[in-house]
Amino acid sequence: MVERVNANWSGVGGVMAALAARAAQGDVRDVARGGGPSLDARDFVARAAAWRRMFAAAPGHRWALYIERTAEFAAALLGAWHAGKHVVLPGDTRQETLAALRGHADGLAGELPDGLQPSAPDGDAGAFDWPPLATHDTWITLFTSGSTGVPGAIDKRLAQLDAEVHTLQQAFGGDLPADVRVLGTVSHQHIYGLLFTVLWPLAAGRPMPVTRLAFHEEVVRACIDDTHPAILISSPAHLKRMPEALDWPATRPVLRAVFSSGGPLPPEAATEALRLTGRSPIEVFGSSETGGIAWRQRAVQADRWTALPGIAWRLQDGFLAVRSAHLADDDWYVCADRALPAGDDSFVLAGRADRIVKIEEKRVSLTQIEQRFALSAFVREARVTMIELDVGTRVAAAIVPTEAGQAMLDGEGRAALTTALRRHLADAIDPVALPRRWAFLAALPCNAQGKTTEAMLRDVFRRTLPAVRWIGAEGNVDGAGGGSVTASLDITEDLAIFDGHFPGTPIVPGVAQVDWVMAIAPQRLPVPARDRFARLDTLKFQAVIQPGSTVQMALTWQPESRVLGFRLTSAAGPHASGKIVFHPEAS
């Protein structure tokens, strides 16, 4: 690809000076467009000035910043930098993430809990001078995705980010209209979204998105409502789930390129994206630590990756090593990715370094388990993690079945599929490493970056409620709000309530059965809130419930007496019954 001279290019350090000049000239071209009211240079500079004033008056040097709306985030980021602050970007607002900020930030801003917010802009876009930022003295802290463990903090100079956006312009800018707008489905709180939806368009004088488009329908609508040329910044999480029924042909005249990063894009997803949008996705390979390394389009290069301009690479003991201006120094950085040369100065990836854990003093490769799953006709996607059980730390597997796998799950049951998968693993995996917990999912959980984090995987195995299938549409509920309903519950072995109840003989504790009634009944019956619980009457436990059972939960609500009756039965007979009595509503 050939770099085209861009008269609007300011580099990241000079963005605010360029925008302030445009505002002074009355330039009404959009700085941000799509997903909300557009912002011109005067609007954006006024927002950035408000954030700059706030940060300048705030004590402390390192400030954590989280804002969902892309344009507002960009104004806050630039305002903080021009106020001399070191900006820390958490990837999300989960409790685990916020706890990890301790020691990294002196204060919180934006949409973080009790985060500082600026006063309303006064409309005076010329209130500040905006000298170019000193790119070697301006800092940001990003966090790795957490897809291979706990997210790690990475400090970067603005000079590194500025080098990255220049690389992107050099690699791809020549094939794009100078004023092409940007549509994004990824979060700007991570390096990929930060570079592609904020810093690159700002440095190149292109409209950035006002906000992220979280759904495919929004992407299609954005192309129908505004036919100005656009590029789509997306991820495998979105591109491998493109609904056929949407009006994708309407996007073809608008989209000039589709980018994907954050993880491997399956070949079939790349082919489907090309069929629907007319654009072969440009995949960008890199990491938070290295920045962008290489790119490819499967329709042209298949599995081969071509280094981005200015990126030197070599193989070191089978691992990919890189050197570039995107890194903190001029040393070679050895990645966790194995690679093989593929000719014409390209390479193919051969998997990541093994994630090694110890189970009963034996070294176990989680990577090898996932690779073995990938060879099964029953598995579309698989991720494994470690969870704590009574017998110690063991492997848990989250599986997205293929059509064949789902057919076995539906026709022969969960036990049949787990048995088949254990047999598939047994030829190559030590018995101690065979999964002890299984979760069969329609899709792996992923964050706004399109990555499945270790925390998300662990959450999958903390399920406390069984899967519920209602028998009949709405049951038999009368006009007064009373009536009866029945639900079928799948009691699977991955339910968290089996941990500790009991080693070798797992059963559902009685208190959990009552809790299930309290949690499930409001889905179909107008029962009071939990805080109006008064007592349990005629409670009986007749037989234990074990994993692998299918239990019928019959519920009857009597509003006059405020009594919820329940009965749990299965093919083995009755398990439990009783009545939950609620206090009357306070008058």
C-alpha positions as CSV (number, residue, x, y, z in Angstrom):
1,M,0.0,0.0,0.0
2,V,1.3,3.5,-0.9
3,E,1.1,6.4,1.5
4,R,-0.9,9.4,0.2
5,V,0.1,12.9,1.3
6,N,-2.6,14.1,3.7
7,A,-2.9,17.9,3.9
8,N,-4.9,17.5,7.2
9,W,-2.2,15.4,9.0
10,S,-1.3,16.9,12.3
11,G,0.2,13.9,14.2
12,V,-1.3,13.2,17.6
13,G,0.8,15.9,19.5
14,G,-0.6,18.6,17.3
15,V,-4.3,17.6,17.2
16,M,-5.6,20.4,19.5
17,A,-3.5,23.1,17.8
18,A,-5.0,22.0,14.4
19,L,-8.5,21.9,15.8
20,A,-8.2,25.2,17.5
21,A,-7.0,26.8,14.2
22,R,-10.1,25.2,12.5
23,A,-12.4,26.6,15.2
24,A,-10.9,30.1,14.8
25,Q,-11.4,29.9,11.1
26,G,-15.1,28.9,11.5
27,D,-14.5,25.5,9.9
28,V,-17.8,23.6,10.3
29,R,-16.5,20.2,9.1
30,D,-17.3,17.4,11.5
31,V,-14.7,16.3,14.0
32,A,-17.0,13.6,15.3
33,R,-19.9,12.1,13.4
34,G,-22.3,9.1,13.7
35,G,-24.0,7.6,16.7
36,G,-25.2,11.0,18.1
37,P,-25.2,14.7,17.4
38,S,-22.1,15.7,15.3
39,L,-19.4,17.9,16.8
40,D,-17.4,20.5,14.7
41,A,-14.0,21.9,15.7
42,R,-15.5,24.6,17.9
43,D,-17.7,22.1,19.8
44,F,-14.8,19.7,20.3
45,V,-12.3,22.3,21.4
46,A,-14.8,23.7,23.9
47,R,-15.3,20.2,25.4
48,A,-11.6,19.6,25.6
49,A,-11.1,23.0,27.3
50,A,-13.7,22.2,30.0
51,W,-11.8,18.9,30.7
52,R,-8.5,20.7,30.7
53,R,-9.7,23.3,33.3
54,M,-11.0,20.5,35.5
55,F,-7.8,18.4,35.3
56,A,-5.6,21.5,35.8
57,A,-7.3,22.3,39.1
58,A,-7.2,18.6,40.3
59,P,-4.4,17.4,42.6
60,G,-2.4,14.4,41.7
61,H,-0.6,13.4,38.5
62,R,-2.1,10.1,37.4
63,W,-5.8,10.1,36.6
64,A,-8.0,7.1,35.6
65,L,-10.4,7.9,32.8
66,Y,-13.4,5.9,31.6
67,I,-16.1,7.4,29.3
68,E,-18.4,5.3,27.0
69,R,-18.9,8.0,24.3
70,T,-15.9,8.1,22.0
71,A,-15.9,11.8,21.2
72,E,-16.3,12.9,24.8
73,F,-13.6,10.4,25.8
74,A,-11.3,12.0,23.2
75,A,-12.0,15.5,24.5
76,A,-11.3,14.4,28.1
77,L,-8.1,12.5,27.1
78,L,-6.7,15.5,25.2
79,G,-7.8,17.9,28.0
80,A,-6.0,15.8,30.6
81,W,-2.8,15.5,28.5
82,H,-2.7,19.3,27.9
83,A,-3.2,19.8,31.7
84,G,0.0,17.7,32.2
85,K,-1.7,14.6,33.5
86,H,-0.7,11.0,33.1
87,V,-3.9,9.2,31.9
88,V,-4.7,5.7,33.1
89,L,-7.3,3.7,31.0
90,P,-9.2,0.9,32.7
91,G,-10.7,-1.5,30.2
92,D,-14.1,-1.6,31.9
93,T,-15.8,-0.7,35.2
94,R,-16.0,-4.2,36.7
95,Q,-15.2,-4.4,40.4
96,E,-12.0,-6.4,39.7
97,T,-10.8,-3.8,37.3
98,L,-11.5,-0.9,39.7
99,A,-9.6,-2.8,42.5
100,A,-6.6,-3.2,40.1
101,L,-6.5,0.6,39.7
102,R,-5.2,1.0,43.2
103,G,-1.6,2.1,43.1
104,H,-2.0,3.2,39.4
105,A,-4.1,6.3,39.8
106,D,-4.4,9.3,42.1
107,G,-8.0,10.0,41.2
108,L,-10.9,8.9,39.0
109,A,-12.6,10.8,36.2
110,G,-15.5,10.4,33.8
111,E,-18.0,7.6,34.4
112,L,-15.9,5.8,37.1
113,P,-17.5,5.7,40.6
114,D,-17.5,9.3,42.0
115,G,-15.4,10.3,39.0
116,L,-14.7,14.0,38.4
117,Q,-16.8,15.7,35.7
118,P,-16.1,19.1,34.2
119,S,-18.5,22.0,34.3
120,A,-20.4,22.8,31.2
121,P,-18.2,24.3,28.4
122,D,-18.6,28.1,28.2
123,G,-18.4,28.0,24.4
124,D,-15.2,30.0,24.2
125,A,-13.1,27.7,22.0
126,G,-10.2,30.3,22.1
127,A,-9.9,30.3,25.9
128,F,-6.6,28.3,25.8
129,D,-3.5,28.2,23.7
130,W,-2.9,24.6,22.5
131,P,0.8,24.2,21.9
132,P,1.9,20.8,20.5
133,L,2.3,18.1,23.2
134,A,5.8,17.0,24.1
135,T,5.3,13.4,22.9
136,H,8.2,12.0,25.0
137,D,6.9,13.6,28.2
138,T,3.2,12.8,27.7
139,W,2.1,9.4,29.1
140,I,-0.8,6.9,29.2
141,T,-1.2,3.6,31.0
142,L,-3.1,0.9,29.2
143,F,-4.1,-2.6,30.5
144,T,-3.7,-5.8,28.7
145,S,-7.0,-7.6,27.9
146,G,-6.7,-10.3,30.6
147,S,-7.3,-13.0,28.0
148,T,-4.3,-15.0,29.3
149,G,-4.5,-14.0,33.0
150,V,-4.7,-10.9,35.2
151,P,-4.7,-7.7,33.1
152,G,-1.2,-6.0,33.3
153,A,-0.5,-2.3,33.2
154,I,1.6,-0.9,30.4
155,D,3.0,2.7,30.4
156,K,3.4,4.2,27.0
157,R,4.8,7.6,25.8
158,L,2.7,9.6,23.4
159,A,5.6,9.3,21.0
160,Q,4.9,5.5,20.8
161,L,1.2,6.1,20.0
162,D,2.1,8.9,17.5
163,A,4.5,6.4,15.7
164,E,1.6,3.9,15.6
165,V,-0.9,6.2,13.9
166,H,1.8,7.3,11.4
167,T,2.3,3.6,10.7
168,L,-1.4,3.1,10.1
169,Q,-1.6,6.1,7.8
170,Q,1.5,4.8,5.9
171,A,0.0,1.3,5.5
172,F,-3.6,2.1,4.8
173,G,-4.2,5.8,4.5
174,G,-3.3,5.9,0.8
175,D,-6.3,3.7,-0.1
176,L,-8.9,5.8,1.8
177,P,-10.5,9.2,1.1
178,A,-9.0,11.9,3.1
179,D,-12.3,12.7,4.9
180,V,-13.5,9.1,5.3
181,R,-15.5,8.8,8.6
182,V,-14.9,6.0,11.2
183,L,-17.5,3.6,12.5
184,G,-16.4,1.5,15.5
185,T,-17.8,-1.5,17.4
186,V,-14.8,-1.7,19.7
187,S,-14.0,0.1,22.9
188,H,-11.5,3.0,22.9
189,Q,-10.4,2.1,26.4
190,H,-8.1,-0.5,24.8
191,I,-5.2,0.1,22.5
192,Y,-6.8,-1.1,19.2
193,G,-9.9,1.1,19.7
194,L,-7.9,4.0,21.0
195,L,-5.6,4.0,17.9
196,F,-8.2,3.3,15.2
197,T,-11.3,5.2,16.4
198,V,-9.7,8.1,18.2
199,L,-6.0,8.9,17.6
200,W,-5.7,7.9,13.9
201,P,-8.8,9.8,12.7
202,L,-7.9,12.9,14.8
203,A,-4.3,12.9,13.6
204,A,-5.5,12.5,10.0
205,G,-8.3,15.1,10.2
206,R,-11.0,12.5,9.7
207,P,-14.3,12.4,11.6
208,M,-14.2,10.0,14.5
209,P,-17.4,8.3,15.8
210,V,-19.4,10.2,18.4
211,T,-20.0,6.8,20.1
212,R,-19.4,3.1,19.7
213,L,-21.9,1.0,17.8
214,A,-22.6,-2.0,19.9
215,F,-24.9,-3.9,17.6
216,H,-24.8,-5.0,14.0
217,E,-28.2,-3.2,13.4
218,E,-26.5,0.1,14.4
219,V,-23.7,-0.5,11.8
220,V,-26.2,-1.1,9.0
221,R,-28.4,1.8,10.1
222,A,-25.3,4.1,10.2
223,C,-24.6,3.3,6.5
224,I,-28.2,3.7,5.5
225,D,-28.7,7.1,7.2
226,D,-25.3,8.5,6.1
227,T,-23.9,7.4,2.8
228,H,-20.6,9.4,3.2
229,P,-17.7,6.9,2.8
230,A,-16.8,5.1,6.0
231,I,-14.4,2.5,7.4
232,L,-15.6,0.0,10.0
233,I,-13.3,-0.8,13.0
234,S,-14.5,-4.1,14.4
235,S,-13.4,-7.4,16.0
236,P,-13.8,-11.1,15.5
237,A,-16.5,-11.1,18.2
238,H,-18.7,-9.0,15.9
239,L,-17.6,-10.2,12.5
240,K,-18.2,-13.9,13.2
241,R,-21.8,-13.2,14.3
242,M,-23.1,-11.1,11.4
243,P,-26.9,-11.7,11.0
244,E,-27.8,-12.7,7.5
245,A,-31.2,-11.0,7.7
246,L,-29.8,-7.4,7.9
247,D,-29.6,-5.1,4.9
248,W,-25.9,-5.6,4.4
249,P,-26.1,-4.7,0.7
250,A,-26.8,-1.1,1.8
251,T,-23.4,-1.0,3.4
252,R,-21.5,-1.9,0.3
253,P,-21.4,1.6,-1.4
254,V,-20.4,3.1,2.0
255,L,-17.8,0.9,3.5
256,R,-14.3,1.5,2.0
257,A,-12.6,-0.9,4.4
258,V,-13.3,-3.3,7.3
259,F,-10.6,-3.7,10.0
260,S,-10.5,-6.5,12.6
261,S,-8.1,-7.0,15.6
262,G,-8.2,-8.2,19.1
263,G,-7.9,-11.9,18.3
264,P,-7.8,-14.4,15.3
265,L,-10.6,-14.0,12.8
266,P,-11.8,-17.5,11.7
267,P,-11.4,-18.0,7.9
268,E,-15.2,-18.7,7.6
269,A,-16.0,-15.4,9.3
270,A,-13.6,-13.5,7.0
271,T,-15.3,-15.1,4.0
272,E,-18.8,-14.3,5.3
273,A,-17.8,-10.7,6.0
274,L,-16.5,-10.4,2.4
275,R,-19.8,-11.9,1.1
276,L,-22.0,-9.5,3.1
277,T,-20.1,-6.3,2.9
278,G,-18.0,-6.7,-0.2
279,R,-14.9,-6.0,1.8
280,S,-12.3,-8.6,2.8
281,P,-11.5,-7.7,6.4
282,I,-8.0,-6.2,7.0
283,E,-6.8,-8.1,10.1
284,V,-4.2,-6.3,12.2
285,F,-2.0,-8.5,14.5
286,G,-0.3,-7.0,17.6
287,S,-0.7,-6.6,21.3
288,S,-1.0,-4.0,24.0
289,E,2.7,-4.4,24.6
290,T,4.0,-4.3,21.0
291,G,1.3,-2.2,19.3
292,G,0.6,-3.2,15.7
293,I,3.0,-5.8,14.1
294,A,1.5,-7.1,10.9
295,W,-1.6,-7.2,8.7
296,R,-3.3,-9.5,6.2
297,Q,-6.5,-10.0,4.1
298,R,-7.4,-13.7,4.0
299,A,-8.9,-13.3,0.5
300,V,-5.4,-12.3,-0.7
301,Q,-2.8,-13.6,1.7
302,A,-4.6,-16.6,3.3
303,D,-2.7,-17.3,6.6
304,R,0.4,-15.2,5.9
305,W,1.1,-12.0,7.8
306,T,2.9,-9.0,6.3
307,A,4.8,-6.7,8.6
308,L,3.5,-3.1,8.9
309,P,5.8,-0.4,7.7
310,G,8.8,0.2,10.0
311,I,8.4,-3.1,11.8
312,A,11.5,-5.4,11.9
313,W,10.9,-9.0,12.8
314,R,12.8,-12.2,13.2
315,L,12.4,-15.6,14.7
316,Q,14.1,-16.3,18.1
317,D,14.0,-19.9,19.3
318,G,10.8,-20.3,17.3
319,F,9.1,-17.2,18.8
320,L,8.3,-14.0,16.9
321,A,10.6,-11.1,17.9
322,V,9.9,-7.5,16.8
323,R,11.6,-4.1,16.9
324,S,9.9,-0.9,16.1
325,A,9.2,2.7,17.2
326,H,6.0,1.4,18.8
327,L,8.1,-0.1,21.6
328,A,9.6,1.8,24.6
329,D,13.2,1.2,23.4
330,D,15.2,-0.1,20.5
331,D,15.6,-3.6,21.9
332,W,14.1,-6.7,20.3
333,Y,10.8,-7.7,22.0
334,V,10.1,-11.5,22.1
335,C,6.4,-12.2,21.8
336,A,4.5,-15.1,23.3
337,D,3.6,-16.2,19.7
338,R,5.3,-19.0,17.8
339,A,5.8,-18.3,14.1
340,L,7.2,-19.8,10.9
341,P,8.6,-17.9,7.9
342,A,6.3,-18.0,4.9
343,G,8.4,-16.3,2.1
344,D,8.2,-12.7,0.7
345,D,9.2,-11.4,4.2
346,S,5.9,-12.8,5.6
347,F,5.2,-15.2,8.4
348,V,2.5,-17.5,9.7
349,L,1.6,-17.8,13.4
350,A,1.9,-21.3,15.0
351,G,0.2,-20.8,18.3
352,R,1.0,-19.0,21.5
353,A,3.4,-20.1,24.1
354,D,2.0,-22.8,26.3
355,R,0.0,-21.7,29.4
356,I,1.5,-24.1,31.9
357,V,-0.1,-24.9,35.2
358,K,0.6,-27.6,37.8
359,I,-2.1,-30.1,38.9
360,E,-1.0,-32.6,41.5
361,E,2.6,-31.8,40.7
362,K,2.2,-32.5,37.0
363,R,2.8,-29.8,34.4
364,V,-0.3,-29.3,32.3
365,S,-0.6,-27.2,29.1
366,L,-3.9,-25.4,28.9
367,T,-2.9,-24.4,25.4
368,Q,-2.6,-28.1,24.4
369,I,-6.0,-28.9,25.8
370,E,-7.6,-26.0,23.7
371,Q,-5.7,-27.2,20.6
372,R,-6.9,-30.7,21.1
373,F,-10.5,-29.5,21.5
374,A,-10.1,-27.6,18.2
375,L,-9.6,-31.0,16.4
376,S,-13.0,-32.3,17.6
377,A,-16.0,-32.4,15.2
378,F,-18.2,-31.4,18.1
379,V,-16.3,-28.2,19.0
380,R,-16.5,-24.8,17.3
381,E,-14.7,-22.9,20.0
382,A,-13.2,-23.9,23.3
383,R,-11.5,-22.1,26.2
384,V,-10.2,-23.7,29.4
385,T,-9.4,-22.1,32.7
386,M,-8.5,-23.2,36.2
387,I,-11.1,-23.2,39.1
388,E,-10.9,-24.2,42.7
389,L,-12.8,-27.3,43.7
390,D,-12.8,-29.3,46.9
391,V,-10.2,-31.6,45.5
392,G,-8.0,-28.7,44.5
393,T,-7.4,-26.6,41.4
394,R,-8.8,-28.3,38.3
395,V,-9.5,-27.6,34.6
396,A,-12.9,-26.2,33.5
397,A,-13.9,-26.1,29.8
398,A,-16.2,-23.6,28.1
399,I,-17.4,-25.1,24.8
400,V,-19.3,-23.6,21.9
401,P,-20.6,-26.8,20.1
402,T,-20.7,-27.2,16.3
403,E,-24.0,-28.3,14.7
404,A,-23.0,-31.9,15.3
405,G,-22.1,-31.2,18.9
406,Q,-25.4,-29.4,19.5
407,A,-27.3,-32.2,17.9
408,M,-25.7,-34.7,20.4
409,L,-26.4,-32.3,23.3
410,D,-30.1,-32.0,22.3
411,G,-30.6,-35.6,21.3
412,E,-28.4,-37.6,23.7
413,G,-27.9,-35.2,26.6
414,R,-25.0,-33.4,28.2
415,A,-23.5,-36.6,29.7
416,A,-23.1,-38.1,26.2
417,L,-21.3,-35.0,24.8
418,T,-19.0,-34.7,27.8
419,T,-18.1,-38.4,27.6
420,A,-17.3,-38.0,23.9
421,L,-15.1,-35.0,24.5
422,R,-13.3,-36.7,27.4
423,R,-12.5,-39.7,25.1
424,H,-11.3,-37.2,22.4
425,L,-8.9,-35.6,24.9
426,A,-7.8,-38.8,26.6
427,D,-5.5,-39.9,23.8
428,A,-3.3,-36.8,24.2
429,I,-4.1,-35.3,27.6
430,D,-3.0,-36.6,31.1
431,P,-6.1,-37.9,33.0
432,V,-5.5,-35.3,35.8
433,A,-5.9,-32.5,33.2
434,L,-9.3,-33.7,31.9
435,P,-11.9,-31.0,32.6
436,R,-13.9,-31.4,35.8
437,R,-16.4,-28.7,35.0
438,W,-18.1,-28.1,31.6
439,A,-20.2,-25.2,30.2
440,F,-21.8,-25.5,26.8
441,L,-22.5,-22.0,25.4
442,A,-24.1,-20.4,22.4
443,A,-21.1,-18.1,22.3
444,L,-18.0,-17.4,24.5
445,P,-18.4,-14.3,26.6
446,C,-16.4,-11.4,25.4
447,N,-15.7,-7.8,26.3
448,A,-15.9,-4.6,24.2
449,Q,-12.5,-5.5,22.8
450,G,-13.9,-8.8,21.6
451,K,-11.7,-10.8,23.9
452,T,-12.7,-13.6,26.4
453,T,-10.9,-12.8,29.6
454,E,-9.9,-15.2,32.4
455,A,-12.3,-13.3,34.7
456,M,-15.2,-13.9,32.3
457,L,-14.4,-17.5,32.0
458,R,-14.4,-17.9,35.8
459,D,-17.8,-16.2,35.9
460,V,-19.2,-18.9,33.6
461,F,-18.4,-21.5,36.2
462,R,-19.9,-19.5,39.1
463,R,-23.5,-20.2,37.9
464,T,-25.9,-20.7,40.8
465,L,-29.2,-21.1,38.9
466,P,-30.0,-24.0,36.6
467,A,-31.1,-23.5,33.0
468,V,-34.9,-23.0,33.0
469,R,-37.4,-24.1,30.4
470,W,-41.0,-23.2,31.0
471,I,-43.6,-25.8,30.3
472,G,-46.4,-24.0,28.5
473,A,-46.3,-20.3,27.4
474,E,-47.4,-18.4,30.5
475,G,-48.9,-21.1,32.7
476,N,-52.3,-20.6,34.3
477,V,-52.4,-17.2,35.9
478,D,-55.9,-15.7,36.7
479,G,-57.0,-12.1,36.5
480,A,-56.3,-11.6,40.2
481,G,-52.7,-12.5,39.8
482,G,-52.9,-16.0,41.3
483,G,-52.3,-19.2,39.5
484,S,-49.8,-21.9,38.7
485,V,-46.8,-22.5,36.4
486,T,-44.3,-25.3,35.9
487,A,-40.7,-25.1,34.9
488,S,-38.2,-27.8,33.8
489,L,-34.7,-27.3,35.4
490,D,-31.5,-28.8,34.0
491,I,-29.3,-29.7,37.0
492,T,-25.8,-29.6,35.4
493,E,-22.6,-30.5,37.2
494,D,-21.1,-27.0,36.5
495,L,-23.5,-25.3,39.0
496,A,-21.5,-23.6,41.8
497,I,-23.7,-25.0,44.5
498,F,-22.1,-28.4,44.0
499,D,-18.8,-27.2,45.3
500,G,-18.5,-28.6,48.8
501,H,-21.8,-30.5,48.7
502,F,-20.3,-33.1,48.9
503,P,-16.9,-34.4,47.7
504,G,-17.6,-37.6,45.7
505,T,-21.4,-37.4,46.1
506,P,-22.6,-33.9,44.9
507,I,-26.1,-33.0,45.8
508,V,-28.2,-29.8,45.7
509,P,-28.4,-28.3,49.3
510,G,-31.9,-27.8,50.6
511,V,-31.3,-24.0,51.1
512,A,-30.3,-23.8,47.4
513,Q,-33.6,-25.5,46.3
514,V,-35.6,-22.9,48.2
515,D,-33.4,-20.1,46.8
516,W,-34.1,-21.4,43.3
517,V,-37.9,-21.2,44.0
518,M,-37.5,-17.6,45.2
519,A,-35.4,-16.6,42.1
520,I,-37.4,-18.4,39.4
521,A,-41.0,-17.8,40.5
522,P,-40.9,-14.0,39.7
523,Q,-40.2,-14.8,36.1
524,R,-43.8,-15.9,35.6
525,L,-45.8,-15.1,38.8
526,P,-46.4,-11.7,40.5
527,V,-44.9,-12.7,43.8
528,P,-43.5,-10.1,46.3
529,A,-39.9,-9.1,46.5
530,R,-37.5,-11.2,48.6
531,D,-37.4,-8.6,51.4
532,R,-41.1,-9.4,52.2
533,F,-40.3,-13.1,53.0
534,A,-41.9,-14.1,56.3
535,R,-41.5,-17.8,56.9
536,L,-41.4,-21.3,55.4
537,D,-44.4,-23.7,56.1
538,T,-44.7,-27.5,55.7
539,L,-41.2,-27.8,54.2
540,K,-40.3,-31.4,53.3
541,F,-37.2,-32.8,51.6
542,Q,-37.9,-36.3,50.4
543,A,-34.9,-37.2,48.1
544,V,-31.7,-35.7,47.1
545,I,-31.1,-34.0,43.7
546,Q,-27.9,-34.9,42.0
547,P,-26.2,-33.5,38.8
548,G,-27.6,-34.8,35.6
549,S,-31.2,-34.7,36.8
550,T,-34.1,-32.9,35.1
551,V,-36.4,-31.5,37.8
552,Q,-39.9,-30.2,37.4
553,M,-40.6,-27.2,39.5
554,A,-44.4,-26.7,40.0
555,L,-45.3,-23.3,41.5
556,T,-48.7,-22.0,42.8
557,W,-49.3,-18.4,43.9
558,Q,-52.2,-17.5,46.1
559,P,-52.2,-13.6,46.4
560,E,-55.0,-13.5,49.0
561,S,-52.9,-15.4,51.6
562,R,-49.6,-14.3,50.1
563,V,-48.4,-18.0,49.8
564,L,-46.2,-19.4,47.2
565,G,-46.4,-23.2,47.1
566,F,-43.8,-25.3,45.3
567,R,-43.1,-28.9,44.5
568,L,-39.9,-30.3,43.0
569,T,-40.1,-33.7,41.3
570,S,-38.2,-35.8,38.7
571,A,-38.4,-39.2,37.1
572,A,-37.0,-40.5,40.4
573,G,-40.0,-39.2,42.3
574,P,-40.6,-36.2,44.6
575,H,-37.7,-34.2,46.0
576,A,-39.0,-31.3,48.0
577,S,-42.2,-29.3,48.7
578,G,-43.3,-26.5,50.9
579,K,-44.9,-23.1,51.1
580,I,-43.2,-19.7,51.2
581,V,-45.3,-17.1,53.1
582,F,-44.7,-13.3,52.5
583,H,-45.4,-10.3,54.7
584,P,-48.3,-8.1,53.6
585,E,-47.2,-4.9,51.7
586,A,-46.6,-2.0,54.1
587,S,-49.6,0.4,54.0
